[in-house]
């Protein structure tokens, strides 16, 4: 599918329901060419619930950076049991991690944005690129409301950085809609989110958010908001906010 064709589908699906967007995706891309990338955050859990209701054997993967909260592993197990599926768990290259730690130290990500992004690259971004290389499209739980770096997210868009289609069925949903759906359908989610962790990432880089903060404030809280992307979600190679600021 070309970027031009994606733009046409994006117009058609702009106001479609998440179920309709996912149904379109599953009917458009053959089995093996489409997968959900899940961070195990509540939005991704909603997407998994919807996918499992349409396709009994959806392709779902998650990235294990080696520094995750124990509660996230428990969420994987509960999700697999609830929906009768297996989540593919990807791990970083051992040599890459060992080289990074040897050269820069175990917690180098706190010293600069450059080093933090290098850590993200080694532990997450390379894994994602490796998995996406075999796909035509991927599904995420991104929402526009989550942060200033995600205000331009569309339900269906061309992922220039990875050269494939990106599907964000919850793009237009509010946080209230997400939690109402979870309550109505008893969707399993990570218990950290009941403790104020609105965004889930590596344990050293994630804290609970304070009242009034946006959903991504707990990630890399020592950095400026416009820097708070790890490199997994970009538009034309840059975070959404940077792209908008440049016109």
N, C-alpha and C positions, 0 to 999 in steps of 0.2 A: 504494500500500500504506500503510495507516494504522499509527501506532505500536503499536496493540493487535495488529494482525496480525503485525507484526514480532516482538513479544514471544512470540507463539505459535510462530512459526518458530524463534526463538532457542532455545526449550526443546527443540524437536525436534532441532536441529542442534548442541546444546551439546557433545556427545561424538562428533560426526561427523568423519571424516577431512577434511583440506584438499581432497582431490579431490572428495569428496561435497559439500562446501560450495560449491565452485566450480561443480560440475555443476548444483546447485540454482539458483545465481545465474544461470547462463547459460540455463537452461530457464525461469526465472521472469521475467526482464527481456528485452524484445525488443532486437534489435540496434540500437545507437544510443542505448540508454537505460542502458547499463552500461559502465564503464571502470575500468581499474586506474590508480591514481596511484602512480607508481614514483619512489622517491628514488635508485634504482640500488644501494641497499644489498643485502647478501646475501639478506635476507628477501624483498625485492621481486623479486630475481632468481629465487628459488625459485618465487614466485607466478607470475612470467612463464613459467617453464618449465612449470608445471602448466597454466596457461591455454592455452599453445600446444599442449599435448598433447590438449586437449579441443576447442579452437576454433582452426583454422588462421589465422584473421584476427582476433585479439583486439584490442580498443581499449585502447591503453596510452599514457599521457602522462606527461611529466616536466616539472618547473619549472626553467628556467634563470634563475637570479637575476642572472647577469652576474658572479658572483664564485665560480664553481665551480672545483674542482681540474681540471687537464688530464686526469687519469686517469679522471674521470667521462665526459668526452666519448669517450674511447677505449672505455669500457664500453658506451656507447650503440652505437657502431659494431660492436663485437664481438657484442653481443646481437642486433642487426638481422641480421647475417650468419648467426649460428647458427640463428635461428628463421625466417628469411625473412620478416620483418615490418618495419614502420616504426613507430618510436616518435614520437609527436607531441610536439614540444618547444615549450613556451610561454615567452614572454618578458614581462617587466614593461613597463608603459607608460613610454616614454622621458621624457615630461614629468614623471611622478610621481617617477622616480628623480632627474632633474635638479633638481627642486624640493627634494627631501630633502637632497641633497648641498650645494646652494647655501645652504640654511637652517641645516643642522646639521653639515656637514663630511663628508668621505669615510668616516671611521671613527667616526661618532657612536654606534654601537651599544655602544662600550666605556664610555660616560660614565654610562649609567643603564639600568635595565631598561625604563623607558618608551621611551627612544630606540631600544633594541635591538628592542623589539616593534614600534615604528613602522617600522624598517627591514625587519623580517620581513613586516610588513603590505604595504609597498610592493613588495617584491621577490618575495614568495611568496603571501601569503594572498589578495590581490586576484586573482591569476592563478587560484588554485584555485577561488574563488567563481565566476569567469567561466566556467570549464570545467564545474563542477558544475551550473551553472544549466540546462544542457540534458540532465541525467541524472536517472534515477530511483534509481540506486544506484551506489556506487563501492567499489572493492576496495583494500585496503591490506595492508602486510606487518607490521602492528603485532603485538607479542607482549607478554604480561603481564610477562614476566621482564625486559624491557628497562630499566625504570626505575620509580621510585616514582610517577610520573605516569601509568603505564599498567597498574597492577595490576587495574583494573576492566574492562579490555577484554574484550569477548565476541565470539564468532565472527560473530554477526549482531546488529546493534543499530540503533536509530533515532538518526540524527544530527540532533539538535534544531537545532544551529547552522546547518545547511545545508538542513534540511527534506527529507531523503531517507534511504535505507537505506545503512548502512555495513557492509561485509563484511570480516572479518579472519580469513581461513582458518587462519593460523598462530598465533592467539591463545594457544593452550595449549602450543605447542611450546617446548622448551628450546633454548638456543644449540647444545648438542651435537647435537640432532636436525637442526637447520638445516644444520650443517656436514657431518653424516653424509650427508644427502641430496645436498648439493653434490658430495661426493666420489663417491658412488655413480652420479650421473647426469651428472657433468662439467659442471655448470652454470657458465657464465661469470660472473665476479664482479670487482669493482674491486680492483686490486692493492694499494690503500691498506689494505685490510682485513688483508692479510698483515703490515702494518707497525703494527698496533695500533689502527687507526682502525675502531672497532666501530660507529660511527654516522657517516654521511656528510652533510655540509652545506656551507655556504660556507667557503672556505679560511680567511678570517680568524677564523672562529668555531668552528673544529674542530681538535682535536689528538688524538693517540694517547692511549689510556687506559693507566693504570698497573695492574699486577697487583693484583687485589682490588677495583678500581673497577667500578661498574656500567656497562652498555653506553652510557649517555648521559652519562657523566662528562666525556667529551671535547668536549661541546657547551657553549658559553658557560660555560667552567669557572670564570669569575670570579663567577658568580651562585650563589644557593642552589638546591639540587636541585628544590624545589617550583616554581621559576620556569621550569624548562627545557622549555618548549614554545613553539613559534613562533606558535601560533594555528591551525595546520592541523588539529590533533587535539584537540577539546574535547568535554566531555560537559555538556549543558545550559549551554553557554557558558563553562564554566570547566574548567581542567585536572582530571584525575581525582582527584589527591590533594586538591585544594582541596574538591572535592565531597564526598569521603569524610570529610574533617575536619569538614565542616559538618553531618555526620549524614545 
